[in-house]
Amino acid sequence: MSVGPNQKPFLEAWLKRTGRELALSGKLSEVALILSTQQGGEMKSWRSKLQGILSKEIEPDFELLTQIDSILAKPSKGHSEQSTDAELF
């Protein structure tokens, strides 16, 4: 079964998963800030671009997808402290 040019199951799965992660309060702005630091540009521009990607108005390149994944994969400071405490009990 071949995938047609308009069917991108990888991108659809990525959008669904990433959309859930960026729905957390402040996460979209945090990723936009990190991207502006790493890639340059304004945080507001990156925030708009991320929103455009999530709403399927902008199609991202593979490099940007992997960069966003690497940012989201890094544990937050609060999460690492909680997991350390949980391991004690």
Secondary structure as UniProt FT lines:
FT   TURN            5..6
FT   HELIX           9..22
FT   TURN            25..26
FT   HELIX           27..39
FT   HELIX           43..54
FT   TURN            55..56
FT   HELIX           62..73
FT   HELIX           77..88
//
